[in-house]
Amino acid sequence: MLTGKNIIVTGAASGIGAETAKQLKAAGAKVIAVDRNEPDVPVDAFHKVDLTDEAALDALIEELKPLNADGLANIAGVPPTAPPEVVLTVNLVALKRLTLGLMDSLADGASIVNLASLAGIGWEGEVAKIKAAEGLDHAGVADFCTANGISSDNSYFFGKQALIAWTHENRWTWRDRGIRMNAVSPGPVDTPILGDFLETLGERAEEDMRIMDRPGTPADIAPVVTFLLSDGSVWLRGVNIATDGGMRANIDATSNGLS
Ligand SMILES: NC(=O)c1ccc[n+]([C@@H]2O[C@H](COP(=O)([O-])OP(=O)(O)OC[C@H]3O[C@@H](n4cnc5c(N)ncnc54)[C@H](O)[C@@H]3O)[C@@H](O)[C@H]2O)c1
């Protein structure tokens, strides 16, 4: 169902993005990789771009438009140990700019997948701040962080919360063209940034790791992204798929008095 489709994958040089690129290639897709580092998995094209660089991102958008891509996997991300303005820029602002910048050029029926996180749980409690961040561009991120109390303690959580909310909001935005957007929210996954998460989350992460049977692997996440990019998922719109070994179900059940 992916044979011959042009799929743009950001973050393809490592972890979940690299595994997704591999699986998409195996499913017959053409993979156009975007990363600040060169991927060591086979791809059909590679664009070396630092997503914090707005001018480079805009140039990338122009380069990618003629592809009329069938899919966009927004996987590039940085952990909470990065400065808060970098976290918000890469994980939210640049992701939205790339997606919206490419929108007119995407093929009808295209699928967009946003790599969110279990850390995005509870977005409903942050709607005012999420709305305030709606039109944010690269230049405005530092001031937004100062004005809204975004620090290293909450930048990652807020970025993922806003991303899940944006995915829900856009359930039908491009419905007339058959273009859909969905999100995948992993729990802790064994990639080079897992250690950064554990460092930032402290006791909360220790508790997560205690109740989990094991952390996830990129191979647990990539098939879900691949499915969302395929025509088998056309009726999924604006959803956020918890791909976390049951962590989200555990939170929902136990916080509502179930076992
Ligand atoms: N690993 C986890 O536990 C976990 C859990 C939930 C969600 N996620 C999310 O999954 C996604 C992938 O993370 P991963 O665990 O595979 O991490 P990773 O570090 O292995 O991969 C991230 C990729 O993004 C690229 N990237 C980062 N900043 C960039 C920039 N400024 N410009 C261009 N490329 C940039 C990196 O070079 C890297 O190739 C991220 O969005 C992350 O937030 C990860």
The ligand as an SDF file (V2000), in Angstrom:
LIG
                    3D

 44 48  0  0  0  0  0  0  0  0999 V2000
   12.8620    7.9810   22.7640 N   0  0  0  0  0  0  0  0  0  0  0  0
   11.7720    8.1730   23.4970 C   0  0  0  0  0  0  0  0  0  0  0  0
   11.6700    7.7030   24.6500 O   0  0  0  0  0  0  0  0  0  0  0  0
   10.6110    8.9470   22.9340 C   0  0  0  0  0  0  0  0  0  0  0  0
    9.3850    8.8740   23.5970 C   0  0  0  0  0  0  0  0  0  0  0  0
    8.3040    9.5960   23.1070 C   0  0  0  0  0  0  0  0  0  0  0  0
    8.4410   10.3790   21.9840 C   0  0  0  0  0  0  0  0  0  0  0  0
    9.6470   10.4520   21.3540 N   0  0  0  0  0  0  0  0  0  0  0  0
    9.7570   11.3110   20.1700 C   0  0  0  0  0  0  0  0  0  0  0  0
   10.1600   10.5440   19.0610 O   0  0  0  0  0  0  0  0  0  0  0  0
   10.8480   11.3640   18.1250 C   0  0  0  0  0  0  0  0  0  0  0  0
   12.1430   10.6840   17.7160 C   0  0  0  0  0  0  0  0  0  0  0  0
   12.9650   10.5720   18.8510 O   0  0  0  0  0  0  0  0  0  0  0  0
   14.0680    9.4300   19.0160 P   0  0  0  0  0  0  0  0  0  0  0  0
   13.8550    8.8550   20.3620 O   0  0  0  0  0  0  0  0  0  0  0  0
   14.0860    8.5640   17.8380 O   0  0  0  0  0  0  0  0  0  0  0  0
   15.3770   10.3570   19.1440 O   0  0  0  0  0  0  0  0  0  0  0  0
   16.7340   10.3740   18.3200 P   0  0  0  0  0  0  0  0  0  0  0  0
   17.6080   11.3690   18.9970 O   0  0  0  0  0  0  0  0  0  0  0  0
   17.2290    8.9940   18.1340 O   0  0  0  0  0  0  0  0  0  0  0  0
   16.2800   10.9540   16.9040 O   0  0  0  0  0  0  0  0  0  0  0  0
   15.9100   12.2980   16.7280 C   0  0  0  0  0  0  0  0  0  0  0  0
   16.3650   12.7570   15.3520 C   0  0  0  0  0  0  0  0  0  0  0  0
   15.9390   14.1140   15.1830 O   0  0  0  0  0  0  0  0  0  0  0  0
   17.0080   14.8300   14.6200 C   0  0  0  0  0  0  0  0  0  0  0  0
   16.9500   16.2490   14.9950 N   0  0  0  0  0  0  0  0  0  0  0  0
   16.9370   16.7550   16.2470 C   0  0  0  0  0  0  0  0  0  0  0  0
   17.0040   18.0890   16.1990 N   0  0  0  0  0  0  0  0  0  0  0  0
   17.0550   18.4360   14.8900 C   0  0  0  0  0  0  0  0  0  0  0  0
   17.1580   19.6700   14.2110 C   0  0  0  0  0  0  0  0  0  0  0  0
   17.2630   20.8230   14.8720 N   0  0  0  0  0  0  0  0  0  0  0  0
   17.1840   19.6590   12.8590 N   0  0  0  0  0  0  0  0  0  0  0  0
   17.1230   18.4950   12.1790 C   0  0  0  0  0  0  0  0  0  0  0  0
   17.0420   17.2910   12.7690 N   0  0  0  0  0  0  0  0  0  0  0  0
   17.0120   17.2590   14.1130 C   0  0  0  0  0  0  0  0  0  0  0  0
   18.2630   14.1900   15.2110 C   0  0  0  0  0  0  0  0  0  0  0  0
   19.4280   14.4940   14.4590 O   0  0  0  0  0  0  0  0  0  0  0  0
   17.8950   12.7330   15.2070 C   0  0  0  0  0  0  0  0  0  0  0  0
   18.2680   12.0930   14.0060 O   0  0  0  0  0  0  0  0  0  0  0  0
   11.0460   12.7210   18.8220 C   0  0  0  0  0  0  0  0  0  0  0  0
   10.0720   13.6260   18.3550 O   0  0  0  0  0  0  0  0  0  0  0  0
   10.8100   12.3980   20.2830 C   0  0  0  0  0  0  0  0  0  0  0  0
   10.3450   13.5070   21.0080 O   0  0  0  0  0  0  0  0  0  0  0  0
   10.7380    9.7410   21.7860 C   0  0  0  0  0  0  0  0  0  0  0  0
  1  2  1  0
  2  3  2  0
  2  4  1  0
  4  5  1  0
  4 44  2  0
  5  6  2  0
  6  7  1  0
  7  8  2  0
  8  9  1  0
  8 44  1  0
  9 10  1  0
  9 42  1  0
 10 11  1  0
 11 12  1  0
 11 40  1  0
 12 13  1  0
 13 14  1  0
 14 15  2  0
 14 16  1  0
 14 17  1  0
 17 18  1  0
 18 19  2  0
 18 20  1  0
 18 21  1  0
 21 22  1  0
 22 23  1  0
 23 24  1  0
 23 38  1  0
 24 25  1  0
 25 26  1  0
 25 36  1  0
 26 27  1  0
 26 35  1  0
 27 28  2  0
 28 29  1  0
 29 30  1  0
 29 35  2  0
 30 31  1  0
 30 32  2  0
 32 33  1  0
 33 34  2  0
 34 35  1  0
 36 37  1  0
 36 38  1  0
 38 39  1  0
 40 41  1  0
 40 42  1  0
 42 43  1  0
M  CHG  2   8   1  16  -1
M  END
$$$$
